[in-house]
């Protein structure tokens, strides 16, 4: 079953699905700054574009470009800024 998700006044949209490797969402973010919360461990893979990310317990913003990934533990919050439409694959554990 594929689920459709929309966040931040439809500026972030994703499709959720389950495969042999587990639960994932694939989506697109419009330009903007967003704060996300996690309920599971997440691995965020940048597919196209780039994300400026401030991870939990960090004061630094780090840029992740297409082909790069970062992880966030469960029950954390993190901030993301994108300057153009950016595609991602988020995998949950």
C-alpha positions in Angstrom: 0.0 0.0 0.0 1.3 3.5 -0.9 0.4 6.3 1.4 0.5 10.0 0.4 1.8 12.6 2.9 1.7 16.4 2.9 3.4 18.8 5.4 4.0 22.5 5.9 1.0 23.7 3.8 1.8 21.2 1.0 5.4 22.5 0.7 6.7 19.0 1.5 5.1 16.0 -0.1 6.0 12.3 0.0 4.8 8.8 -0.8 5.3 6.2 1.8 5.8 2.5 1.1 7.2 -0.7 2.5 9.8 -2.9 0.7 12.0 -5.8 1.6 14.4 -3.4 3.3 11.7 -1.7 5.5 9.6 1.4 5.5 10.5 4.4 3.4 9.2 7.7 2.0 10.3 9.4 -1.2 9.4 13.0 -1.6 10.1 16.6 -2.6 10.5 19.8 -0.6 9.9 23.2 -2.0 12.3 26.0 -1.1 12.0 26.9 2.6 13.0 26.1 6.2 11.4 23.2 8.0 11.6 21.5 11.4 10.9 17.7 11.4 10.5 15.4 14.4 11.3 11.7 14.3 9.6 8.7 15.8 12.0 6.1 14.4 15.7 6.2 13.4 15.9 7.8 9.9 18.4 7.8 7.1 17.8 10.7 4.8 19.2 10.3 1.3 19.4 13.4 -0.9 18.4 12.4 -4.4 18.4 15.8 -6.2 19.2 19.3 -5.0 20.8 19.9 -1.6 19.8 20.4 2.0 21.3 22.6 4.6 20.7 20.6 7.9 21.0 21.4 11.6 21.1 18.0 13.4 20.0 17.5 17.0 22.6 18.6 19.6 24.5 20.6 17.0 25.0 24.3 16.5 26.3 23.9 13.0 24.4 23.8 9.7 25.9 21.2 7.3 25.1 21.0 3.5 24.2 17.6 2.1 24.1 17.3 -1.7 22.7 14.8 -4.2 24.2 11.4 -3.4 24.9 12.2 0.2 23.0 11.1 3.3 22.6 11.7 7.0 21.0 10.0 10.0 18.8 11.1 12.8 17.9 9.0 15.9 14.4 8.3 17.0 12.5 11.0 19.0 14.7 13.9 17.9 14.0 17.2 16.0 16.1 18.6 13.2 16.0 21.6 10.9 16.3 21.6 7.1 16.6 24.5 4.7 16.4 24.1 0.9 16.9 26.8 -1.6 15.2 25.0 -4.5 13.0 21.9 -5.0 14.9 19.0 -3.5 14.1 15.3 -3.7 14.8 12.8 -1.0 14.5 9.2 0.1 13.9 8.7 3.8 14.4 5.1 5.2 13.1 4.2 8.7 14.4 1.6 11.2 
